[in-house]
């Protein structure tokens, strides 16, 4: 049974830890993340980008697979299925498909339009018991082909959006998606502090969790970040383990070409990465 992310994030914010959002790309990804969350008794958010949703043939397929997997694997920890960086149309499609959490990224609209569209989605999500994440100020790095440098959000705009009744808020604090460049200036804790001061109990979301040093992650959590998104790191771990399997010639031994065998080392590597992150975020044993 999928749940909204509201309760898990409210608890995380109050308890000064963060829940990880781990993006899924296929069955192996989903299975690895769910099994790790269950093993560590940690709540978890499965993120699905619009591109990954399309790759998995559509949101209904994703929703059906995740719901069935939670049941078949006997998962007892809270699991939210969340649309990551959703467009307005994508958000509506995922609500229809049975997702339990939605991110509407209206950060590229003028603030008035972002607010109008967010308001409409707040009403729909409230009625259906779905959590809603909004974004203010673009997150840097490459996101759907748009490369940004990691801007900082305006705390007053953050308050305007938070006051609409969204569940959680993603605000740019110098973070970016993907690998961080050599000359990255780090997170702006000043901005984060100012945003938290204006948004109070609202759980804040940190996008681009890959490559942010551990001490910065811990400091961000102490300043109100209750949800951290991880994607690239799992992809890199999967790639490295798969490359090693093939370079070692394992795919040529016996039935090593069987996709179940070929993908197994990568799936184990994802589990290890997720475990490391859950321990860092402090969500272990919090389910």
KOLBAVEX-671681 format. One record per residue (C-alpha): residue in one letter; y, x negated, z negated. Coordinates in steps of 0.001 Angstrom, whole numbers, padded with zeros to 6 digits. Example, Ala and Ser with C-alpha at 12.3 -4.5 7.8 and 13.67 -1.06 7.14 Angstrom:
2
(torpa 'A'; (-004500; -012300; -007800)) (torpa 'S'; (-001060; -013670; -007140)) 
END
This chain:
287
(torpa 'X'; (000000; 000000; 000000)) (torpa 'X'; (003273; -001551; 001119)) (torpa 'X'; (006251; -001379; -001234)) (torpa 'X'; (009988; -001676; -000865)) (torpa 'X'; (011383; -005074; -001908)) (torpa 'X'; (013843; -003465; -004324)) (torpa 'X'; (011866; -003664; -007556)) (torpa 'X'; (010489; -007168; -006955)) (torpa 'X'; (013960; -008526; -006188)) (torpa 'X'; (015664; -006764; -009096)) (torpa 'X'; (013074; -008357; -011408)) (torpa 'X'; (013486; -011741; -009719)) (torpa 'X'; (017269; -011717; -010080)) (torpa 'X'; (017035; -010756; -013761)) (torpa 'X'; (014270; -013317; -014360)) (torpa 'X'; (016065; -016149; -012517)) (torpa 'X'; (013333; -016772; -009944)) (torpa 'X'; (013064; -015929; -006246)) (torpa 'X'; (010511; -014110; -004087)) (torpa 'X'; (009592; -015850; -000845)) (torpa 'X'; (009810; -014119; 002508)) (torpa 'X'; (007242; -015773; 004750)) (torpa 'X'; (007423; -014869; 008417)) (torpa 'X'; (004221; -013785; 010151)) (torpa 'X'; (003274; -014438; 013773)) (torpa 'X'; (-000335; -013281; 013988)) (torpa 'X'; (-003443; -012312; 012007)) (torpa 'X'; (-004112; -015832; 010652)) (torpa 'X'; (-000570; -016153; 009360)) (torpa 'X'; (-000706; -012778; 007617)) (torpa 'X'; (-004099; -013415; 006052)) (torpa 'X'; (-003142; -016875; 004738)) (torpa 'X'; (000055; -015611; 003117)) (torpa 'X'; (-001554; -012521; 001553)) (torpa 'X'; (-004506; -014477; 000128)) (torpa 'X'; (-002169; -017073; -001392)) (torpa 'X'; (000067; -014422; -002952)) (torpa 'X'; (-002990; -012736; -004480)) (torpa 'X'; (-004414; -016021; -005757)) (torpa 'X'; (-001103; -016973; -007404)) (torpa 'X'; (-000332; -013424; -008550)) (torpa 'X'; (003042; -013570; -006835)) (torpa 'X'; (004945; -010722; -005177)) (torpa 'X'; (005534; -011466; -001487)) (torpa 'X'; (007626; -010348; 001473)) (torpa 'X'; (006169; -010633; 004979)) (torpa 'X'; (008961; -011149; 007488)) (torpa 'X'; (008705; -010075; 011118)) (torpa 'X'; (011351; -011105; 013618)) (torpa 'X'; (011939; -008895; 016647)) (torpa 'X'; (010425; -011634; 018823)) (torpa 'X'; (007279; -011849; 016675)) (torpa 'X'; (007042; -008047; 016660)) (torpa 'X'; (007096; -008041; 020441)) (torpa 'X'; (004520; -010868; 020558)) (torpa 'X'; (002152; -008855; 018340)) (torpa 'X'; (002546; -005953; 020848)) (torpa 'X'; (004923; -003854; 018747)) (torpa 'X'; (005926; -002819; 015242)) (torpa 'X'; (003244; -000131; 014954)) (torpa 'X'; (000543; -002749; 015546)) (torpa 'X'; (002080; -005043; 012910)) (torpa 'X'; (002461; -002247; 010367)) (torpa 'X'; (-001125; -001027; 010917)) (torpa 'X'; (-002546; -004559; 010691)) (torpa 'X'; (-000683; -005458; 007491)) (torpa 'X'; (-001465; -002149; 005750)) (torpa 'X'; (-005148; -002395; 006668)) (torpa 'X'; (-005328; -006043; 005632)) (torpa 'X'; (-003803; -005350; 002215)) (torpa 'X'; (-006513; -002722; 001715)) (torpa 'X'; (-009451; -004699; 003159)) (torpa 'X'; (-008628; -007885; 001246)) (torpa 'X'; (-008093; -005961; -001996)) (torpa 'X'; (-004554; -007292; -002449)) (torpa 'X'; (-003115; -006101; -005783)) (torpa 'X'; (000258; -007887; -005776)) (torpa 'X'; (003370; -006131; -004417)) (torpa 'X'; (003730; -006665; -000650)) (torpa 'X'; (006817; -005695; 001344)) (torpa 'X'; (006752; -005681; 005161)) (torpa 'X'; (010247; -006630; 006259)) (torpa 'X'; (012064; -006703; 009591)) (torpa 'X'; (013895; -010039; 009817)) (torpa 'X'; (017304; -010155; 011540)) (torpa 'X'; (016889; -006697; 012966)) (torpa 'X'; (019188; -005161; 015523)) (torpa 'X'; (020343; -001591; 014924)) (torpa 'X'; (017683; -000303; 017376)) (torpa 'X'; (015020; -002594; 015920)) (torpa 'X'; (015770; -001377; 012399)) (torpa 'X'; (015275; 002246; 013464)) (torpa 'X'; (012020; 001399; 015290)) (torpa 'X'; (010606; -000368; 012212)) (torpa 'X'; (011514; 002534; 009943)) (torpa 'X'; (009534; 004755; 012331)) (torpa 'X'; (006606; 002310; 012388)) (torpa 'X'; (006158; 002306; 008609)) (torpa 'X'; (007834; -000942; 007529)) (torpa 'X'; (008795; -000896; 003841)) (torpa 'X'; (011889; -003090; 004141)) (torpa 'X'; (014484; -003695; 006849)) (torpa 'X'; (017126; -006267; 007549)) (torpa 'X'; (019985; -005073; 009669)) (torpa 'X'; (021908; -008083; 010903)) (torpa 'X'; (025310; -006743; 011870)) (torpa 'X'; (027005; -010096; 011228)) (torpa 'X'; (028023; -010460; 014898)) (torpa 'X'; (029860; -007113; 014919)) (torpa 'X'; (033456; -006798; 013759)) (torpa 'X'; (033295; -006038; 010009)) (torpa 'X'; (034271; -002350; 010503)) (torpa 'X'; (031395; -001737; 012892)) (torpa 'X'; (028971; -003719; 010712)) (torpa 'X'; (029983; -001445; 007815)) (torpa 'X'; (029641; 001807; 009820)) (torpa 'X'; (026147; 000940; 011082)) (torpa 'X'; (025032; -000392; 007683)) (torpa 'X'; (026217; 002847; 006018)) (torpa 'X'; (024123; 004938; 008366)) (torpa 'X'; (021022; 002815; 007725)) (torpa 'X'; (021614; 002917; 003939)) (torpa 'X'; (021343; 006713; 004060)) (torpa 'X'; (018100; 006664; 006093)) (torpa 'X'; (016497; 003934; 003970)) (torpa 'X'; (017427; 005631; 000698)) (torpa 'X'; (015821; 008843; 001816)) (torpa 'X'; (012600; 007024; 002766)) (torpa 'X'; (012488; 004591; -000172)) (torpa 'X'; (012886; 001524; 002046)) (torpa 'X'; (014841; -001564; 000978)) (torpa 'X'; (017695; -002730; 003190)) (torpa 'X'; (019114; -006219; 003627)) (torpa 'X'; (022516; -006767; 005205)) (torpa 'X'; (024117; -009988; 006437)) (torpa 'X'; (027689; -011209; 006231)) (torpa 'X'; (028867; -014400; 007954)) (torpa 'X'; (026459; -015858; 010461)) (torpa 'X'; (023670; -018149; 009270)) (torpa 'X'; (023770; -021385; 011254)) (torpa 'X'; (021109; -022984; 013392)) (torpa 'X'; (019313; -021315; 016233)) (torpa 'X'; (018761; -017628; 015726)) (torpa 'X'; (017730; -015694; 018810)) (torpa 'X'; (019220; -018351; 021066)) (torpa 'X'; (022602; -018434; 019309)) (torpa 'X'; (023352; -021757; 017631)) (torpa 'X'; (025770; -021683; 014693)) (torpa 'X'; (026809; -024488; 012366)) (torpa 'X'; (026222; -022717; 009069)) (torpa 'X'; (029406; -020840; 008247)) (torpa 'X'; (030363; -019597; 004829)) (torpa 'X'; (030761; -015873; 004285)) (torpa 'X'; (033939; -014319; 002932)) (torpa 'X'; (033244; -013124; -000656)) (torpa 'X'; (035520; -010062; -000168)) (torpa 'X'; (033586; -008981; 002935)) (torpa 'X'; (030376; -009509; 000957)) (torpa 'X'; (031637; -007133; -001710)) (torpa 'X'; (032565; -004521; 000904)) (torpa 'X'; (029029; -004577; 002328)) (torpa 'X'; (027316; -004775; -001092)) (torpa 'X'; (029266; -001694; -002211)) (torpa 'X'; (027707; 000362; 000610)) (torpa 'X'; (024466; 000538; -001385)) (torpa 'X'; (022327; -002071; 000381)) (torpa 'X'; (019438; -003526; -001651)) (torpa 'X'; (020120; -007203; -000976)) (torpa 'X'; (022665; -009355; 000771)) (torpa 'X'; (022252; -012405; 002999)) (torpa 'X'; (025441; -014427; 002996)) (torpa 'X'; (026085; -017651; 004857)) (torpa 'X'; (026639; -020544; 002434)) (torpa 'X'; (026281; -023419; 004905)) (torpa 'X'; (022541; -022799; 005401)) (torpa 'X'; (020944; -022855; 008844)) (torpa 'X'; (017694; -021793; 010505)) (torpa 'X'; (015237; -024441; 011659)) (torpa 'X'; (015422; -028158; 010913)) (torpa 'X'; (018594; -029405; 009239)) (torpa 'X'; (020601; -032031; 011165)) (torpa 'X'; (021258; -035517; 009743)) (torpa 'X'; (024924; -034725; 009089)) (torpa 'X'; (024338; -031432; 007219)) (torpa 'X'; (026844; -031018; 004416)) (torpa 'X'; (024559; -029110; 002046)) (torpa 'X'; (024912; -025649; 000541)) (torpa 'X'; (028304; -024431; -000620)) (torpa 'X'; (027645; -023460; -004236)) (torpa 'X'; (031322; -022649; -004598)) (torpa 'X'; (030930; -019882; -002002)) (torpa 'X'; (027683; -018676; -003599)) (torpa 'X'; (029326; -018530; -007024)) (torpa 'X'; (032291; -016582; -005650)) (torpa 'X'; (029968; -014132; -003854)) (torpa 'X'; (027844; -013539; -006957)) (torpa 'X'; (030994; -012999; -009043)) (torpa 'X'; (031995; -010153; -006692)) (torpa 'X'; (028546; -008627; -006072)) (torpa 'X'; (027168; -008693; -009625)) (torpa 'X'; (023506; -007690; -009902)) (torpa 'X'; (022933; -007573; -006153)) (torpa 'X'; (019995; -009863; -005215)) (torpa 'X'; (021253; -012511; -002796)) (torpa 'X'; (019166; -013884; 000078)) (torpa 'X'; (018957; -017460; 001278)) (torpa 'X'; (017957; -017807; 004932)) (torpa 'X'; (016788; -021083; 006411)) (torpa 'X'; (014740; -022217; 003410)) (torpa 'X'; (013051; -025011; 005381)) (torpa 'X'; (014387; -028442; 004520)) (torpa 'X'; (016818; -027518; 001748)) (torpa 'X'; (016233; -030066; -001069)) (torpa 'X'; (014401; -028695; -004122)) (torpa 'X'; (017293; -029229; -006535)) (torpa 'X'; (019579; -027194; -004255)) (torpa 'X'; (016991; -024399; -004049)) (torpa 'X'; (016761; -024292; -007858)) (torpa 'X'; (020530; -024276; -008230)) (torpa 'X'; (020854; -021454; -005675)) (torpa 'X'; (018306; -019401; -007657)) (torpa 'X'; (020295; -019997; -010861)) (torpa 'X'; (023360; -018601; -009023)) (torpa 'X'; (021765; -015299; -008038)) (torpa 'X'; (019553; -015987; -005015)) (torpa 'X'; (016444; -013812; -005465)) (torpa 'X'; (014899; -013982; -001967)) (torpa 'X'; (014322; -017109; 000110)) (torpa 'X'; (013135; -017032; 003715)) (torpa 'X'; (010594; -019566; 004951)) (torpa 'X'; (009383; -019749; 008542)) (torpa 'X'; (009754; -023132; 010257)) (torpa 'X'; (007936; -024991; 007453)) (torpa 'X'; (004772; -022898; 007878)) (torpa 'X'; (004936; -023379; 011639)) (torpa 'X'; (005220; -027152; 011267)) (torpa 'X'; (002314; -027277; 008771)) (torpa 'X'; (000169; -025187; 011141)) (torpa 'X'; (001066; -027396; 014111)) (torpa 'X'; (000320; -030631; 012261)) (torpa 'X'; (-003119; -029478; 011031)) (torpa 'X'; (-004070; -028120; 014469)) (torpa 'X'; (-002956; -031334; 016197)) (torpa 'X'; (-005056; -033410; 013787)) (torpa 'X'; (-008145; -031241; 014357)) (torpa 'X'; (-007911; -031771; 018119)) (torpa 'X'; (-006932; -035452; 017943)) (torpa 'X'; (-009976; -036040; 015717)) (torpa 'X'; (-012112; -034468; 018470)) (torpa 'X'; (-013357; -031711; 016139)) (torpa 'X'; (-012994; -029110; 018899)) (torpa 'X'; (-015616; -031041; 020913)) (torpa 'X'; (-018215; -031109; 018117)) (torpa 'X'; (-020797; -028302; 018114)) (torpa 'X'; (-018956; -024979; 018168)) (torpa 'X'; (-015648; -026565; 017226)) (torpa 'X'; (-013996; -024767; 020122)) (torpa 'X'; (-014574; -021376; 018426)) (torpa 'X'; (-011054; -020041; 017724)) (torpa 'X'; (-012074; -019239; 014159)) (torpa 'X'; (-012887; -022922; 013621)) (torpa 'X'; (-009989; -024194; 015712)) (torpa 'X'; (-007415; -022174; 013752)) (torpa 'X'; (-008944; -022703; 010282)) (torpa 'X'; (-007206; -026009; 009407)) (torpa 'X'; (-003830; -024532; 010384)) (torpa 'X'; (-004489; -021434; 008272)) (torpa 'X'; (-005333; -023654; 005269)) (torpa 'X'; (-002144; -025649; 005842)) (torpa 'X'; (-000092; -022439; 005754)) (torpa 'X'; (-001737; -021521; 002425)) (torpa 'X'; (-000804; -024911; 000969)) (torpa 'X'; (002808; -024566; 002152)) (torpa 'X'; (003144; -021028; 000777)) (torpa 'X'; (001686; -022142; -002561)) (torpa 'X'; (004156; -025015; -002793)) (torpa 'X'; (007069; -022656; -002092)) (torpa 'X'; (005943; -019964; -004542)) (torpa 'X'; (005700; -022630; -007251)) (torpa 'X'; (009176; -023951; -006389)) (torpa 'X'; (010696; -020450; -006292)) (torpa 'X'; (009148; -019550; -009671)) (torpa 'X'; (007381; -016378; -008471)) (torpa 'X'; (003852; -017437; -009548)) (torpa 'X'; (002350; -015015; -012070)) (torpa 'X'; (005260; -012572; -011675)) (torpa 'X'; (003314; -009824; -009824)) 
END
